[in-house]
Amino acid sequence: MNKVNKIAILTSGGDSPGMNAALRAVVRTGLYFGLEVYGIMRGYSGMMEDDIFQMDSRSVANIIQRGGTILKSARCKEFYTAEGRAKAYANLKKRDIDGLVVIGGDGSFTGAMKLQAEFGIPVIGLPGTIDKDLYGTDFTIGFDTAVNTAVEAIDKIRDTADAHDRLFIVEVMGRHAGYIALHSGIATGAETILIPEASTNMDDVIASLSEKEKRKKLVNIIVVAEGDAFGGANEVAKVIKERLPKFDTKVSILGHIQRGGSPTCSDRLIASRMGYHAIEALLAGKSNVMVGIINNEMSYTPLEIAIREKDIIDEDWLRIVKILAS
């Protein structure tokens, strides 16, 4: 592989807190090693529209504490076509850009793999997603912030639930992965946690609530991942209201509040570390890999595997939920 001299960076897919910290690390590390660094606005859409500009150290000043992404993000259906990707790559080629860093999730990495396969440009992925649904890293950029946002909200919901002896069903993000629900649910003492990785048995949920009712435990929190197979918080609430009408049941859907806000210290640290190692990986001749952290050590997982493989949630976590909520 030829030595990389000019790189571009983009953020794509759903935004996550810490993307700006990763962007800052990539830009400043690249400049430190003598590279020219270009930013691409609105992900692959900006690459196609030639919305590309050269960045310097001041371009990323005062952004490490900001949520969202200064490069913005967008969906781009035209990029799914070979013609669209050829148009996008032409805009990189005319600037002699010979390396690409993509911060995003599985859809973003799929686009990066196609560019690498079709045009040979080296690509490095950084896992920017609140869902923690990529294989090859213990944590993804934005996950810790999203969980802490959910924890803060659920703590407040429990206060009002206690004041009125209510059952609250709280829906958190996670279409295909239940890590936000699992972590926030355990941290807030939820009585039940429903996630896509485990089948939801409403008979068991009803039985558990009925047993708690007999013990006069009327304040209960159920945390549901939006991708739970049963259908989310509203569907769960519908069944509970029908079968346990004595419960004062309320639903709270946290929604996109989990994507925003200033990133936690943990997210700033892993984003900075991953951003630095993205440049080191490019300079070392690596390509088509995602930078991750496993057991506090840097890891480099092929993008295809990072997307395809899935971590399995240990049954021990679900046993912990059941025991601690008794």
Sequence and secondary structure as in RCSB ss.txt:
>XXXX:A:sequence
MNKVNKIAILTSGGDSPGMNAALRAVVRTGLYFGLEVYGIMRGYSGMMEDDIFQMDSRSVANIIQRGGTILKSAR
CKEFYTAEGRAKAYANLKKRDIDGLVVIGGDGSFTGAMKLQAEFGIPVIGLPGTIDKDLYGTDFTIGFDTAVNTA
VEAIDKIRDTADAHDRLFIVEVMGRHAGYIALHSGIATGAETILIPEASTNMDDVIASLSEKEKRKKLVNIIVVA
EGDAFGGANEVAKVIKERLPKFDTKVSILGHIQRGGSPTCSDRLIASRMGYHAIEALLAGKSNVMVGIINNEMSY
TPLEIAIREKDIIDEDWLRIVKILAS
>XXXX:A:secstr
     EEEEEE SS  TTHHHHHHHHHHHHHHTT EEEEETTHHHHHHTT EEEE GGGGTT TT  S TT    
 GGGGSHHHHHHHHHHHHTTT  EEEEEE HHHHHHHHHHHHHH   EEEEEB TT   TT S  BTHHHHHHHH
HHHHHHHHHHHHHHT EEEEEES SS  HHHHHHHHHTT SEEE TTS   HHHHHHHHHHHHHTT   EEEEEE
TT TT SHHHHHHHHHHH TTS EEEEE GGGGG S   HHHHHHHHHHHHHHHHHHHTT  SEEEEEETTEEEE
EEHHHHHH      HHHHHHHHHHT 
